[in-house]
Amino acid sequence: MVTELKQHLTALKGDLVDLQQATCGRDSGCETSEHVSETQFLHQLEEALKLLEKKAIFLSLVFFDNPSPPGLSDIAGSTEELKAATANVACKVQKKPQSAGKTLLHNWNLYLSGVLKDTVEFVSSVIAASSDAANGAEKLKTGIGKLCHTIECFAKLPKSNKSAAAICAQSALALVEDALEELTAPDFPIKSSAQADNMFGMSGDTPDDIAEQLEEGVVITEEPEVPAEFLHLEQLLSDDEIRQLLQIAAGLVKTVRAVVKRAASALSDPAFDHVANNEPIDEIVESCNKMSPSCDEFVLALYPPRRARLLESEATDLSAAMRKLLAALVESGMAEENDKQLGILAKAIDHNSNKLISFLNAQTHG
């Protein structure tokens, strides 16, 4: 009986996994319906989620209330109802409103993907309880608890594209602040722990090595001269100059923080709730999402061994990403073209970017 019960539950899990992959494997922006409003969608989804939670709790109680493993007939109906409830949620996912906006649709899709994932994990805990009621009880409690918690998080879902965009911008801001904290940490490396090139030359030969080679009659040739821009900056700059470079770089990252903060502030401002066009809002989010990895790449280039050309390239990309975000704010109607704060930020981008590039040029070509 236990084997038959486990086979039945395993088949249910397989069906739910297939349903999860078929539902969440698609682009969140593709499966939309122009006949469903955002309000209708959220109401229908809420009802479907409540039903799923109810059926999952009912199935879990079959095991909680029975000291011995239940029979196949005890849970056959419950598993089919759970499968139907899960399919109902998946059906709602495929009818997302076309008017919602890409950012909001993506946010909803991530949430629903989590619900389906937790449903599959819950069924896995039911399988564990069916095999060993005593030891599987805790897994079952954890499984149903996690699923119910995820379903109840529905109330916290953003209800508009703008509010979803505000969440994305705040997340991007947090990541940029992490990068700035990393760069300005007291223990940020000035020189590599294993110096690639030491005071005796690029070959790394010490005076003793050279003396030994002379005694053995080895012909010592000079290393070919390498253009300064291809050398590691550690070979060209003193420790104080490296620190100066890091301070200039921190100024550029602080500008990134200010630009993303300006976007997050605009997206959170109720004064712009009238912005109905989703496309420019999605452009702002796309720019914010690109800002964090660009910032990470820039900070990574500041670790030894540092190369001037790579740093200049990363700084140029980062500055371009900031300018694109400011332009997206203007295009969305959340900032005027002559906005004073945007003007200050644009000047800060130019100032800090040019300052870094000028410093690098002075050290490599001066």
Order of alpha helices (4+ residues) and beta strands (2+ residues): alpha-beta-alpha-alpha-beta-alpha-alpha-alpha-alpha-alpha-alpha-alpha-alpha
